[in-house]
Amino acid sequence: MIDRAGLAEFLRRRRASLQPEDVGLPRGQLRRTDGLRREEVATLCHISADYYSRLERERGPHPSEQMIASIAQGLHLSLDERDHLFRLAGHQPPTRGSTSEHVSPGLLRIFDRLTDTPAEIVTELGETLRQTPLGVALTGDLTRFTGPARSIGYRWFTDPACRALYHPDEHALHSRVFASGLRTTVTLRGPDSWAAHLQRLLFARSEEFRTVWSEHEVGVRYNHVKRFIHPELGSLELTCQALLDPEQSHSLLVYTAVPGSESYEKLQLLSVIGAQYGIPQHAPDA
């Protein structure tokens, strides 16, 4: 059963404890009080300001699990705070660990400050949870995929459009990296895991995957430099640095270019071009 009073109080206190700079928002010169405005929280949670305001006033419909998950992420809650919010709303908290999509507050605080850099937060299966605007401008919106296609490894072997993002000379390496990474995750998570389900789907759908999988490679990695192909800017050589959140098995991937290089100049231009030139992609059905 929903605890409307407890839910409203918890939301108000969490909102008051956050500053604009904590969530990547500008403070502005006219702000007179600490904490976030309801409208700002609603934007962060991808819900209407009216709906969020009613929750803080102990009114409105019973929020769904999806709505509570969105609010928990928008308010940058820890896992314990997220679970508490779910229980206040009358729901069982989601499972923790490798299948969780709740990004930790620490990782989000770093991500929110990467306003001038392509970056993304991904799961251990390469499912993109968040992208910076420059990340979208570089690769297109990778958060819009559903089902197995959320995993870049799955798309790599089933959707030719996915490969258009990367230099052809590195396609074979990408195939080996994705198969190797999936093998490691299947071994770690077990035969009943989502990773194992993806492996079975790929085995049935892709001859190339079956060939690469049969090599039984593990530990295949990139050399930290990836070559992207952008429809307007052409080839970009970017260094990829990863920050791992071991509790959630999420990684923050940040892409940078060597200052003074041609790719560095292209990144500056990318910030001007904007995300409207992101590469369109389709998501194949499972």
Secondary structure, 3 states (H helix, E strand, C coil): CCCHHHHHHHHHHHHHHCCHHHHCCCCCCCCCCCCCCHHHHHHHHCCCHHHHHHHHCCCCCCCCHHHHHHHHHHCCCCHHHHHHHHHHCCCCCCCCCCCCCCCCHHHHHHHHCCCCCCEEEECCCCEEEEECHHHHHHHCCCCCCCHHHHEHHHHHHHCHHHHCCECHHHHHHHHHHHHHHHHHHHHHHCCCCHHHHHHHHHHHHCHHHHHHHHCCCCCCCCCCEEEEEECCCEEEEEEEEEEEECCCCEEEEEEECCCCCHHHHHHHHHHHHCHHHCCCCCCCCC
